[in-house]
Amino acid sequence: MHPILFKLGPITIYTSGVFVFLGALVGYLVCRVEAKKEGIPEQTFLIIFFWSLVFGFLGGKIAYVLVVSRIFLNNPLSVVFSRGGFIYYGGIILGTFTIFILTKKYKISFLKFADIAYLVVPLGLAFGRIGCFFYGCCYGKPTTSSIGILFPRESPAGLLGVKVIPTQLISAVFLLLLFFLLLFLKKKKKFNGQIFLAYIFFYGIFRFIIEFYRGDSRQEVFSLSTSGFISLILVILSIFLYFLWRRRPS
């Protein structure tokens, strides 16, 4: 693992940060092409994409602060500037809300734009999970199996001193496969919001399962991790909305 990609004098370029940037860049490029196909003005697309990305990252940080509120109260700066201090679902919730507000402002179908955005979310997140692997966060439980990886001692996963399940790489592979599945489903799309719901459904199921193999510290709700509990709720919600929305005209 190479947590530090290179240094430029006093500036350190972290591998995880580079992969997060690459995920955002690739997501933007693919999303831009899809938005053009749907006839969304480029300037409007840029505004919605930019602010949803900004508030997505902000939502991830806010959710992290809420989860580690005790640590935040004792040492707020360590939490705010923590490189691994993001919770994915917090970013999804605030990012989606931002898309909803801005599509209403610019008189664009929210569900149409959500289909475009969530087509590329798994692609961007796959890069992010590879970044997690290089940093050593979001790791799995200790294992003696052949898939186990021993992380450097200075990384979060390396503090355990044993091999762990590389849940980051497993997630990255799944997300890439999900991206191609959504591309396939897009060709058979029957109503606006279908790709959005498909992403929530399939990712929710996967996230619910993978949470049982995570080894990092997890907050719990009803004996499930916070993310596992949210995943379960979103899967149920996506099924309900699918039967509701498919009856509506495109």
C-alpha positions, 0 to 999 in steps of 0.5 A: 500500500502507498498511502502517500503518492508523492510530496511537493515540498511541504505539500503531501499528496495522498493516494486516497485523495487522488482516487476520490478526485478521480472518482469525481472527475470520471463521474462528471465526464460520464454524467455530462455526456448523459445529461447532454443526451437528455437535453439538459442545458450544460450550464444548468448541469454544471451548477447542479452537479457542482453544488450536489457534489459540494453538499454531498461531501458536506453531508458526509462530514456532518453525518460523521460529526453526529456519529462521533459527537463525543469526540467532536466535542472534546477535539473538534479540529481532529474530527473536522480535518480527519481524512477518513471522516465521512459517512457515505449515506450522509453525503447521499442524503444531502447531495440528493436533497441539493439535486431536488432543490436545484432541479425545482429551481431550474424547472428540470425533472428531478427524477430524470436528473437523479437517473443521470446522477445515480447512474454514475454514483457507483462508478465514482464511489468505486474509485473512492473505495480504492482510495479507502484501501490505500488509506486503510479505512473502511476495512473488514474483520480479521481473517486467516483466509487467503483473501486477508491483507495485512495493512501497514502498521501506521494505517487504521487497519494496520493498528490491528496487527493482523490480516483483515478482509479487504472490504474496500476492494470487494466494494469497489468490484461490486460498484463497478459491476453495478455501474455496468448493470445500471447502464444495461437497465438504462436501455430498458428504462420505462419511467423516470426514477427507475435507475435511481431506485435500482441503484438504491435497491442493489447498493442497499442490499450489498451494503447491508450484507457487507456491513456484517464483514466490516471490522472498523468501529461501527455505531449500532441501531437495533443491533445493526450498524447505522449504515446497515440499518439505513440500507435496510430502510432504503431497500424497503423504500425503493421497492415501495417507490418502484411500484408507485412510480412505474404507474406514472407517465414518464 
